[in-house]
Amino acid sequence: MPHTLANAPIMILNGPNLNLLGQRQPEIYGSDTLADVEALCAKTAAAYGGTVDFRQSNHEGELVEWIHEARSNHAGIVINPAAYSHTSVAILDALNTCDGLPVVEVHISNIHQREQFRHHSYVSLRADGVIAGCGVQGYAFAVERVAALAGAGQKEA
């Protein structure tokens, strides 16, 4: 039986170099830090009666392990795979094991306006939705979408 926001958090996964958010290429990624993004996600999930499990890794295998963990312990996944979007069949394969689990891919920048190699994402082949180019606000949109797909009710006042 799938988990809901009432009994499981949304796993939010962040790929390589996102630990440097706010410092690395602020003209592309803005000045918000990963801690700011985590606070935004927690606030957004709380508005739907949920919580988040927020993680970041520069290591592909660790992201794969966390996706495996999410299969049985989480209401859904928001993932910003960063550079692994364009290279990781392993992350795609892990996400493909998450039958019935909502997955939303998020990118801070619009990957379709950047270098050609960034236009393709393996993760998009499994994602129930893709949000790109909305800055860190895209994370809030992604949490809202996972909440909707996980059967959360209306946003609380």
OpenMM code with the backbone's topology and positions (N, CA, C; nanometers):
from openmm import Vec3, app, unit

residues = "MET PRO HIS THR LEU ALA ASN ALA PRO ILE MET ILE LEU ASN GLY PRO ASN LEU ASN LEU LEU GLY GLN ARG GLN PRO GLU ILE TYR GLY SER ASP THR LEU ALA ASP VAL GLU ALA LEU CYS ALA LYS THR ALA ALA ALA TYR GLY GLY THR VAL ASP PHE ARG GLN SER ASN HIS GLU GLY GLU LEU VAL GLU TRP ILE HIS GLU ALA ARG SER ASN HIS ALA GLY ILE VAL ILE ASN PRO ALA ALA TYR SER HIS THR SER VAL ALA ILE LEU ASP ALA LEU ASN THR CYS ASP GLY LEU PRO VAL VAL GLU VAL HIS ILE SER ASN ILE HIS GLN ARG GLU GLN PHE ARG HIS HIS SER TYR VAL SER LEU ARG ALA ASP GLY VAL ILE ALA GLY CYS GLY VAL GLN GLY TYR ALA PHE ALA VAL GLU ARG VAL ALA ALA LEU ALA GLY ALA GLY GLN LYS GLU ALA".split()
positions = [
    Vec3(0.0842, -0.1181, 0.0000),
    Vec3(0.0000, 0.0000, 0.0000),
    Vec3(0.0885, 0.1242, 0.0000),
    Vec3(0.0653, 0.2191, -0.0879),
    Vec3(0.1488, 0.3381, -0.0935),
    Vec3(0.1321, 0.4233, 0.0318),
    Vec3(0.2392, 0.4888, 0.0677),
    Vec3(0.2351, 0.5798, 0.1809),
    Vec3(0.1701, 0.7109, 0.1382),
    Vec3(0.1162, 0.7820, 0.2352),
    Vec3(0.0597, 0.9139, 0.2115),
    Vec3(0.1349, 1.0157, 0.2949),
    Vec3(0.1068, 1.1415, 0.2718),
    Vec3(0.1713, 1.2461, 0.3505),
    Vec3(0.1376, 1.2342, 0.4977),
    Vec3(0.0251, 1.1722, 0.5283),
    Vec3(-0.0157, 1.1572, 0.6677),
    Vec3(0.0754, 1.0620, 0.7443),
    Vec3(0.1390, 0.9672, 0.6744),
    Vec3(0.2191, 0.8685, 0.7469),
    Vec3(0.3630, 0.8544, 0.6971),
    Vec3(0.4048, 0.9386, 0.6021),
    Vec3(0.5420, 0.9276, 0.5519),
    Vec3(0.5862, 1.0613, 0.4913),
    Vec3(0.7141, 1.0930, 0.5037),
    Vec3(0.7631, 1.2186, 0.4459),
    Vec3(0.7848, 1.2085, 0.2952),
    Vec3(0.7970, 1.3233, 0.2330),
    Vec3(0.8415, 1.3313, 0.0944),
    Vec3(0.9937, 1.3338, 0.0972),
    Vec3(1.0559, 1.2442, 0.0224),
    Vec3(1.2016, 1.2462, 0.0129),
    Vec3(1.2415, 1.3493, -0.0927),
    Vec3(1.3302, 1.4382, -0.0558),
    Vec3(1.3803, 1.5385, -0.1486),
    Vec3(1.5298, 1.5154, -0.1644),
    Vec3(1.5680, 1.4778, -0.2865),
    Vec3(1.7065, 1.4419, -0.3162),
    Vec3(1.7715, 1.5478, -0.4044),
    Vec3(1.8927, 1.5811, -0.3703),
    Vec3(1.9709, 1.6810, -0.4423),
    Vec3(2.1039, 1.6205, -0.4831),
    Vec3(2.1371, 1.6358, -0.6098),
    Vec3(2.2583, 1.5776, -0.6650),
    Vec3(2.3822, 1.6630, -0.6473),
    Vec3(2.4845, 1.6332, -0.7282),
    Vec3(2.6165, 1.6910, -0.7100),
    Vec3(2.6192, 1.8428, -0.7244),
    Vec3(2.7018, 1.9017, -0.6417),
    Vec3(2.7320, 2.0444, -0.6386),
    Vec3(2.6214, 2.1303, -0.5806),
    Vec3(2.5063, 2.0731, -0.5496),
    Vec3(2.3995, 2.1538, -0.4914),
    Vec3(2.4303, 2.1926, -0.3472),
    Vec3(2.5274, 2.1269, -0.2850),
    Vec3(2.5739, 2.1707, -0.1539),
    Vec3(2.6363, 2.3106, -0.1613),
    Vec3(2.6743, 2.3542, -0.2816),
    Vec3(2.7347, 2.4867, -0.3008),
    Vec3(2.6332, 2.5902, -0.3492),
    Vec3(2.5064, 2.5557, -0.3429),
    Vec3(2.4024, 2.6487, -0.3856),
    Vec3(2.4158, 2.7796, -0.3066),
    Vec3(2.4045, 2.8905, -0.3763),
    Vec3(2.4223, 3.0219, -0.3156),
    Vec3(2.5628, 3.0754, -0.3332),
    Vec3(2.6572, 2.9857, -0.3609),
    Vec3(2.7969, 3.0232, -0.3830),
    Vec3(2.8390, 2.9998, -0.5277),
    Vec3(2.7894, 2.8923, -0.5850),
    Vec3(2.8297, 2.8491, -0.7189),
    Vec3(2.7406, 2.9114, -0.8253),
    Vec3(2.7962, 2.9821, -0.9169),
    Vec3(2.7264, 3.0421, -1.0295),
    Vec3(2.5923, 3.1062, -0.9897),
    Vec3(2.5952, 3.2064, -0.9013),
    Vec3(2.4696, 3.2689, -0.8578),
    Vec3(2.3923, 3.3345, -0.9720),
    Vec3(2.4604, 3.3671, -1.0811),
    Vec3(2.3897, 3.4246, -1.1964),
    Vec3(2.2982, 3.3216, -1.2625),
    Vec3(2.3242, 3.1937, -1.2402),
    Vec3(2.2394, 3.0859, -1.2938),
    Vec3(2.1459, 3.0326, -1.1856),
    Vec3(2.2008, 3.0080, -1.0659),
    Vec3(2.1276, 2.9369, -0.9621),
    Vec3(2.0739, 3.0260, -0.8502),
    Vec3(2.1067, 3.1548, -0.8516),
    Vec3(2.0571, 3.2458, -0.7493),
    Vec3(2.1421, 3.2448, -0.6235),
    Vec3(2.0936, 3.3158, -0.5235),
    Vec3(2.1713, 3.3329, -0.3999),
    Vec3(2.1177, 3.2496, -0.2839),
    Vec3(2.0049, 3.1810, -0.3028),
    Vec3(1.9525, 3.0958, -0.1960),
    Vec3(2.0453, 2.9773, -0.1726),
    Vec3(2.0580, 2.9391, -0.0470),
    Vec3(2.1404, 2.8238, -0.0109),
    Vec3(2.0547, 2.6971, -0.0081),
    Vec3(2.1207, 2.5840, 0.0039),
    Vec3(2.0467, 2.4580, 0.0143),
    Vec3(1.9637, 2.4561, 0.1425),
    Vec3(2.0124, 2.5189, 0.2487),
    Vec3(1.9342, 2.5297, 0.3728),
    Vec3(1.8072, 2.6108, 0.3487),
    Vec3(1.8161, 2.7159, 0.2668),
    Vec3(1.6965, 2.7943, 0.2316),
    Vec3(1.5961, 2.7076, 0.1561),
    Vec3(1.6463, 2.6249, 0.0647),
    Vec3(1.5593, 2.5360, -0.0126),
    Vec3(1.4932, 2.4342, 0.0802),
    Vec3(1.5692, 2.3802, 0.1727),
    Vec3(1.5128, 2.2842, 0.2678),
    Vec3(1.4001, 2.3481, 0.3487),
    Vec3(1.4207, 2.4710, 0.3956),
    Vec3(1.3171, 2.5406, 0.4729),
    Vec3(1.1923, 2.5640, 0.3869),
    Vec3(1.2114, 2.6022, 0.2615),
    Vec3(1.0987, 2.6224, 0.1697),
    Vec3(1.0206, 2.4928, 0.1510),
    Vec3(1.0914, 2.3836, 0.1311),
    Vec3(1.0255, 2.2539, 0.1109),
    Vec3(0.9490, 2.2112, 0.2365),
    Vec3(1.0096, 2.2296, 0.3530),
    Vec3(0.9430, 2.1920, 0.4784),
    Vec3(0.8166, 2.2742, 0.4986),
    Vec3(0.8246, 2.4037, 0.4711),
    Vec3(0.7081, 2.4910, 0.4856),
    Vec3(0.5976, 2.4509, 0.3876),
    Vec3(0.6357, 2.4210, 0.2647),
    Vec3(0.5376, 2.3821, 0.1632),
    Vec3(0.4708, 2.2503, 0.2005),
    Vec3(0.5488, 2.1515, 0.2413),
    Vec3(0.4917, 2.0220, 0.2806),
    Vec3(0.4004, 2.0372, 0.4014),
    Vec3(0.4398, 2.1190, 0.4968),
    Vec3(0.3587, 2.1386, 0.6173),
    Vec3(0.2219, 2.1962, 0.5831),
    Vec3(0.2152, 2.2788, 0.4804),
    Vec3(0.0873, 2.3361, 0.4374),
    Vec3(-0.0093, 2.2283, 0.3877),
    Vec3(0.0440, 2.1117, 0.3534),
    Vec3(-0.0380, 1.9984, 0.3089),
    Vec3(-0.0436, 1.8886, 0.4151),
    Vec3(0.0017, 1.9207, 0.5348),
    Vec3(-0.0001, 1.8235, 0.6439),
    Vec3(0.1131, 1.7234, 0.6379),
    Vec3(0.2195, 1.7550, 0.5637),
    Vec3(0.3296, 1.6603, 0.5466),
    Vec3(0.4629, 1.7112, 0.5994),
    Vec3(0.5625, 1.6266, 0.5824),
    Vec3(0.6994, 1.6582, 0.6209),
    Vec3(0.7925, 1.6189, 0.5068),
    Vec3(0.9181, 1.6571, 0.5199),
    Vec3(1.0170, 1.6217, 0.4186),
    Vec3(1.1365, 1.5533, 0.4825),
    Vec3(1.2026, 1.4758, 0.4024),
    Vec3(1.3296, 1.4118, 0.4352),
    Vec3(1.4257, 1.4643, 0.3287),
    Vec3(1.5058, 1.5631, 0.3629),
    Vec3(1.5844, 1.6416, 0.2676),
    Vec3(1.7293, 1.5968, 0.2705),
    Vec3(1.7832, 1.5588, 0.1535),
    Vec3(1.9194, 1.5055, 0.1472),
    Vec3(1.9930, 1.5577, 0.0241),
    Vec3(2.1258, 1.5576, 0.0328),
    Vec3(2.2120, 1.5969, -0.0796),
    Vec3(2.3334, 1.5078, -0.0804),
    Vec3(2.3752, 1.4681, -0.2018),
    Vec3(2.4982, 1.3908, -0.2162),
    Vec3(2.5657, 1.4225, -0.3483),
    Vec3(2.6962, 1.4196, -0.3448),
    Vec3(2.7766, 1.4318, -0.4661),
    Vec3(2.8060, 1.2943, -0.5258),
    Vec3(2.7503, 1.1887, -0.4668),
    Vec3(2.7826, 1.0518, -0.5055),
    Vec3(2.6597, 0.9798, -0.5616),
    Vec3(2.6708, 0.9345, -0.6845),
    Vec3(2.5608, 0.8695, -0.7543),
    Vec3(2.5074, 0.7487, -0.6781),
    Vec3(2.5956, 0.6646, -0.6283),
    Vec3(2.5528, 0.5438, -0.5580),
    Vec3(2.4728, 0.5740, -0.4325),
    Vec3(2.5083, 0.6796, -0.3633),
    Vec3(2.4334, 0.7176, -0.2436),
    Vec3(2.2918, 0.7617, -0.2817),
    Vec3(2.2788, 0.8367, -0.3903),
    Vec3(2.1463, 0.8762, -0.4383),
    Vec3(2.0629, 0.7531, -0.4743),
    Vec3(2.1243, 0.6556, -0.5393),
    Vec3(2.0551, 0.5310, -0.5734),
    Vec3(2.0070, 0.4605, -0.4466),
    Vec3(2.0925, 0.4512, -0.3454),
    Vec3(2.0538, 0.3870, -0.2186),
    Vec3(1.9365, 0.4593, -0.1537),
    Vec3(1.9361, 0.5904, -0.1572),
    Vec3(1.8264, 0.6673, -0.0984),
    Vec3(1.6966, 0.6466, -0.1755),
    Vec3(1.7056, 0.6359, -0.3071),
    Vec3(1.5859, 0.6063, -0.3867),
    Vec3(1.5299, 0.4696, -0.3468),
    Vec3(1.6160, 0.3717, -0.3281),
    Vec3(1.5715, 0.2397, -0.2832),
    Vec3(1.5007, 0.2503, -0.1484),
    Vec3(1.5564, 0.3299, -0.0588),
    Vec3(1.4966, 0.3502, 0.0733),
    Vec3(1.3573, 0.4126, 0.0610),
    Vec3(1.3430, 0.5067, -0.0299),
    Vec3(1.2155, 0.5777, -0.0463),
    Vec3(1.1020, 0.4841, -0.0868),
    Vec3(1.1344, 0.3756, -0.1519),
    Vec3(1.0318, 0.2824, -0.2007),
    Vec3(0.9385, 0.2369, -0.0888),
    Vec3(0.9918, 0.2175, 0.0306),
    Vec3(0.9091, 0.1628, 0.1381),
    Vec3(0.8847, 0.2597, 0.2530),
    Vec3(0.9470, 0.3767, 0.2495),
    Vec3(0.9382, 0.4644, 0.3665),
    Vec3(0.8909, 0.6058, 0.3375),
    Vec3(0.8534, 0.6376, 0.2132),
    Vec3(0.8232, 0.7757, 0.1779),
    Vec3(0.6966, 0.7859, 0.0926),
    Vec3(0.6362, 0.9048, 0.0956),
    Vec3(0.5130, 0.9293, 0.0197),
    Vec3(0.5405, 0.9657, -0.1252),
    Vec3(0.6637, 1.0028, -0.1562),
    Vec3(0.7016, 1.0416, -0.2920),
    Vec3(0.8426, 1.0957, -0.2920),
    Vec3(0.8905, 1.1273, -0.4119),
    Vec3(1.0274, 1.1772, -0.4285),
    Vec3(1.0247, 1.3045, -0.5124),
    Vec3(1.0930, 1.4063, -0.4624),
    Vec3(1.1307, 1.5225, -0.5429),
    Vec3(1.2803, 1.5073, -0.5635),
    Vec3(1.3244, 1.5142, -0.6882),
    Vec3(1.4665, 1.4948, -0.7147),
    Vec3(1.5201, 1.6013, -0.8091),
    Vec3(1.6275, 1.6645, -0.7640),
    Vec3(1.7076, 1.7492, -0.8514),
    Vec3(1.8374, 1.6716, -0.8724),
    Vec3(1.8448, 1.5930, -0.9790),
    Vec3(1.9622, 1.5102, -0.9998),
    Vec3(2.0847, 1.5879, -1.0460),
    Vec3(2.0668, 1.7177, -1.0737),
    Vec3(2.1767, 1.8034, -1.1191),
    Vec3(2.2431, 1.7383, -1.2407),
    Vec3(2.3748, 1.7348, -1.2441),
    Vec3(2.4457, 1.6828, -1.3613),
    Vec3(2.4133, 1.5362, -1.3903),
    Vec3(2.3710, 1.4614, -1.2876),
    Vec3(2.3351, 1.3213, -1.3114),
    Vec3(2.2099, 1.3073, -1.3983),
    Vec3(2.1342, 1.4148, -1.4142),
    Vec3(2.0176, 1.4123, -1.5039),
    Vec3(2.0559, 1.3621, -1.6415),
    Vec3(2.1715, 1.4069, -1.6859),
    Vec3(2.2139, 1.3883, -1.8242),
    Vec3(2.3003, 1.2644, -1.8451),
    Vec3(2.3343, 1.1966, -1.7345),
    Vec3(2.4291, 1.0854, -1.7466),
    Vec3(2.3877, 0.9566, -1.6772),
    Vec3(2.2943, 0.9625, -1.5832),
    Vec3(2.2774, 0.8483, -1.4937),
    Vec3(2.1617, 0.7558, -1.5290),
    Vec3(2.1957, 0.6478, -1.5939),
    Vec3(2.1004, 0.5398, -1.6152),
    Vec3(2.0754, 0.4691, -1.4820),
    Vec3(2.1742, 0.4685, -1.3930),
    Vec3(2.1577, 0.4040, -1.2626),
    Vec3(2.0479, 0.4716, -1.1806),
    Vec3(2.0422, 0.6032, -1.1818),
    Vec3(1.9363, 0.6739, -1.1096),
    Vec3(1.8015, 0.6469, -1.1763),
    Vec3(1.7963, 0.6482, -1.3086),
    Vec3(1.6727, 0.6130, -1.3786),
    Vec3(1.6272, 0.4730, -1.3405),
    Vec3(1.7179, 0.3764, -1.3432),
    Vec3(1.6809, 0.2389, -1.3090),
    Vec3(1.6290, 0.2295, -1.1657),
    Vec3(1.6911, 0.3019, -1.0736),
    Vec3(1.6443, 0.3016, -0.9345),
    Vec3(1.5037, 0.3605, -0.9256),
    Vec3(1.4808, 0.4726, -0.9932),
    Vec3(1.3479, 0.5338, -0.9924),
    Vec3(1.2436, 0.4413, -1.0548),
    Vec3(1.2834, 0.3635, -1.1543),
    Vec3(1.1904, 0.2698, -1.2181),
    Vec3(1.1468, 0.1572, -1.1256),
    Vec3(1.2162, 0.1375, -1.0135),
    Vec3(1.1746, 0.0367, -0.9158),
    Vec3(1.0685, 0.0904, -0.8208),
    Vec3(1.0379, 0.2188, -0.8303),
    Vec3(0.9468, 0.2854, -0.7372),
    Vec3(0.8043, 0.2872, -0.7915),
    Vec3(0.7506, 0.1689, -0.8183),
    Vec3(0.6153, 0.1570, -0.8728),
    Vec3(0.5146, 0.2262, -0.7817),
    Vec3(0.4333, 0.3121, -0.8394),
    Vec3(0.3282, 0.3786, -0.7652),
    Vec3(0.3732, 0.4961, -0.6803),
    Vec3(0.5019, 0.5195, -0.6719),
    Vec3(0.5540, 0.6297, -0.5908),
    Vec3(0.5664, 0.7537, -0.6787),
    Vec3(0.5007, 0.8638, -0.6415),
    Vec3(0.5138, 0.9853, -0.7221),
    Vec3(0.6574, 1.0362, -0.7249),
    Vec3(0.7032, 1.0760, -0.8431),
    Vec3(0.8382, 1.1310, -0.8612),
    Vec3(0.8259, 1.2587, -0.9434),
    Vec3(0.8812, 1.3674, -0.8911),
    Vec3(0.8856, 1.4928, -0.9642),
    Vec3(1.0307, 1.5393, -0.9707),
    Vec3(1.0739, 1.5653, -1.0932),
    Vec3(1.2096, 1.6147, -1.1200),
    Vec3(1.2067, 1.7668, -1.1194),
    Vec3(1.3073, 1.8264, -1.0585),
    Vec3(1.3142, 1.9724, -1.0527),
    Vec3(1.4545, 2.0195, -1.0897),
    Vec3(1.4581, 2.1295, -1.1637),
    Vec3(1.5839, 2.1964, -1.1990),
    Vec3(1.5668, 2.3446, -1.1717),
    Vec3(1.6626, 2.4043, -1.1077),
    Vec3(1.6569, 2.5463, -1.0751),
    Vec3(1.6627, 2.6303, -1.2019),
    Vec3(1.7532, 2.5950, -1.2914),
    Vec3(1.7659, 2.6677, -1.4180),
    Vec3(1.6812, 2.5986, -1.5248),
    Vec3(1.6601, 2.6684, -1.6347),
    Vec3(1.5901, 2.6078, -1.7475),
    Vec3(1.6942, 2.5321, -1.8296),
    Vec3(1.6980, 2.4009, -1.8110),
    Vec3(1.8007, 2.3197, -1.8775),
    Vec3(1.7881, 2.3246, -2.0290),
    Vec3(1.6723, 2.3641, -2.0801),
    Vec3(1.6513, 2.3694, -2.2246),
    Vec3(1.7052, 2.4971, -2.2876),
    Vec3(1.7465, 2.5922, -2.2047),
    Vec3(1.8082, 2.7148, -2.2534),
    Vec3(1.9592, 2.7123, -2.2345),
    Vec3(2.0107, 2.6015, -2.1906),
    Vec3(2.1529, 2.5906, -2.1617),
    Vec3(2.2226, 2.5071, -2.2691),
    Vec3(2.3390, 2.4576, -2.2398),
    Vec3(2.4153, 2.3800, -2.3362),
    Vec3(2.3336, 2.2603, -2.3855),
    Vec3(2.3576, 2.2227, -2.5088),
    Vec3(2.2818, 2.1149, -2.5729),
    Vec3(2.2819, 1.9860, -2.4903),
    Vec3(2.3957, 1.9512, -2.4304),
    Vec3(2.4026, 1.8245, -2.3565),
    Vec3(2.3101, 1.8240, -2.2347),
    Vec3(2.2683, 1.9411, -2.1887),
    Vec3(2.1780, 1.9491, -2.0734),
    Vec3(2.0308, 1.9339, -2.1124),
    Vec3(2.0009, 1.9304, -2.2395),
    Vec3(1.8616, 1.9253, -2.2840),
    Vec3(1.7961, 1.7900, -2.2608),
    Vec3(1.8738, 1.6854, -2.2455),
    Vec3(1.8191, 1.5517, -2.2227),
    Vec3(1.8370, 1.5114, -2.0775),
    Vec3(1.7317, 1.4576, -2.0185),
    Vec3(1.7393, 1.4050, -1.8823),
    Vec3(1.6878, 1.2621, -1.8810),
    Vec3(1.7714, 1.1707, -1.8341),
    Vec3(1.7269, 1.0320, -1.8167),
    Vec3(1.6156, 1.0243, -1.7125),
    Vec3(1.6255, 1.1051, -1.6080),
    Vec3(1.5281, 1.1027, -1.4995),
    Vec3(1.3882, 1.1362, -1.5501),
    Vec3(1.3797, 1.2228, -1.6502),
    Vec3(1.2491, 1.2621, -1.7051),
    Vec3(1.1712, 1.1441, -1.7605),
    Vec3(1.2409, 1.0377, -1.7992),
    Vec3(1.1731, 0.9195, -1.8521),
    Vec3(1.0857, 0.8523, -1.7464),
    Vec3(1.1156, 0.8742, -1.6187),
    Vec3(1.0361, 0.8154, -1.5092),
    Vec3(0.9518, 0.9187, -1.4343),
    Vec3(0.9916, 1.0429, -1.4388),
    Vec3(0.9253, 1.1451, -1.3581),
    Vec3(0.7791, 1.1635, -1.3986),
    Vec3(0.6949, 1.1836, -1.2980),
    Vec3(0.5545, 1.2148, -1.3223),
    Vec3(0.5362, 1.3610, -1.3608),
    Vec3(0.6370, 1.4413, -1.3362),
    Vec3(0.6367, 1.5817, -1.3730),
    Vec3(0.7787, 1.6340, -1.3716),
    Vec3(0.8030, 1.7385, -1.4507),
    Vec3(0.9349, 1.8013, -1.4576),
    Vec3(0.9143, 1.9516, -1.4459),
    Vec3(0.9875, 2.0122, -1.3538),
    Vec3(0.9796, 2.1559, -1.3322),
    Vec3(1.1197, 2.2122, -1.3535),
    Vec3(1.1319, 2.3054, -1.4468),
    Vec3(1.2629, 2.3632, -1.4776),
    Vec3(1.2501, 2.5125, -1.5019),
    Vec3(1.3502, 2.5868, -1.4548),
    Vec3(1.3572, 2.7284, -1.4848),
    Vec3(1.2785, 2.8178, -1.3919),
    Vec3(1.2305, 2.7673, -1.2814),
    Vec3(1.1513, 2.8470, -1.1869),
    Vec3(1.2322, 2.8871, -1.0644),
    Vec3(1.3642, 2.8735, -1.0721),
    Vec3(1.4461, 2.9028, -0.9554),
    Vec3(1.4164, 2.8038, -0.8442),
    Vec3(1.4507, 2.8412, -0.7213),
    Vec3(1.4251, 2.7497, -0.6102),
    Vec3(1.2760, 2.7348, -0.5829),
    Vec3(1.1936, 2.8264, -0.6329),
    Vec3(1.0488, 2.8132, -0.6193),
    Vec3(0.9993, 2.6842, -0.6846),
    Vec3(1.0748, 2.6338, -0.7819),
    Vec3(1.0392, 2.5072, -0.8448),
    Vec3(1.0299, 2.3931, -0.7457),
    Vec3(1.1102, 2.3975, -0.6388),
    Vec3(1.1014, 2.2944, -0.5351),
    Vec3(0.9641, 2.2978, -0.4682),
    Vec3(0.9144, 2.4172, -0.4398),
    Vec3(0.7824, 2.4283, -0.3776),
    Vec3(0.6757, 2.3718, -0.4712),
    Vec3(0.6865, 2.4045, -0.6007),
    Vec3(0.5922, 2.3488, -0.6976),
    Vec3(0.6002, 2.1963, -0.6984),
    Vec3(0.7219, 2.1430, -0.6915),
    Vec3(0.7414, 1.9979, -0.6950),
    Vec3(0.6824, 1.9315, -0.5708),
    Vec3(0.7025, 1.9907, -0.4548),
    Vec3(0.6441, 1.9368, -0.3314),
    Vec3(0.4919, 1.9381, -0.3411),
    Vec3(0.4359, 2.0477, -0.3918),
    Vec3(0.2907, 2.0553, -0.4087),
    Vec3(0.2400, 1.9456, -0.5023),
    Vec3(0.3134, 1.9211, -0.6096),
    Vec3(0.2701, 1.8180, -0.7058),
    Vec3(0.2783, 1.6789, -0.6442),
    Vec3(0.3855, 1.6499, -0.5719),
    Vec3(0.3960, 1.5198, -0.5054),
    Vec3(0.2832, 1.5052, -0.4034),
    Vec3(0.2547, 1.6113, -0.3298),
    Vec3(0.1451, 1.6064, -0.2322),
    Vec3(0.0140, 1.5717, -0.3027),
    Vec3(-0.0122, 1.6343, -0.4166),
    Vec3(-0.1345, 1.6055, -0.4923),
    Vec3(-0.1359, 1.4605, -0.5407),
    Vec3(-0.0237, 1.4145, -0.5929),
    Vec3(-0.0166, 1.2770, -0.6443),
    Vec3(-0.0236, 1.1736, -0.5319),
    Vec3(0.0212, 1.2123, -0.4127),
    Vec3(0.0182, 1.1205, -0.2977),
    Vec3(-0.1161, 1.1227, -0.2276),
    Vec3(-0.2098, 1.1989, -0.2827),
    Vec3(-0.3451, 1.1994, -0.2286),
    Vec3(-0.3684, 1.2931, -0.1135),
    Vec3(-0.2828, 1.3940, -0.0978),
    Vec3(-0.3058, 1.4902, 0.0097),
    Vec3(-0.4314, 1.5709, -0.0227),
    Vec3(-0.4943, 1.6145, 0.0807),
    Vec3(-0.6131, 1.6985, 0.0629),
    Vec3(-0.5744, 1.8391, 0.0231),
    Vec3(-0.6663, 1.9294, 0.0429),
    Vec3(-0.6424, 2.0695, 0.0105),
    Vec3(-0.5340, 2.1270, 0.1006),
    Vec3(-0.4695, 2.2284, 0.0505),
    Vec3(-0.3703, 2.3024, 0.1276),
    Vec3(-0.4373, 2.3580, 0.2519),
    Vec3(-0.3696, 2.3424, 0.3661),
    Vec3(-0.4245, 2.3934, 0.4913),
    Vec3(-0.4055, 2.5441, 0.4974),
    Vec3(-0.4972, 2.6101, 0.5666),
    Vec3(-0.4901, 2.7573, 0.5795),
    Vec3(-0.3823, 2.8001, 0.6745),
] * unit.nanometer
topology = app.Topology()
chain = topology.addChain("A")
for resn in residues:
    res = topology.addResidue(resn, chain)
    for name in ("N", "CA", "C"):
        topology.addAtom(name, app.Element.getBySymbol(name[0]), res)
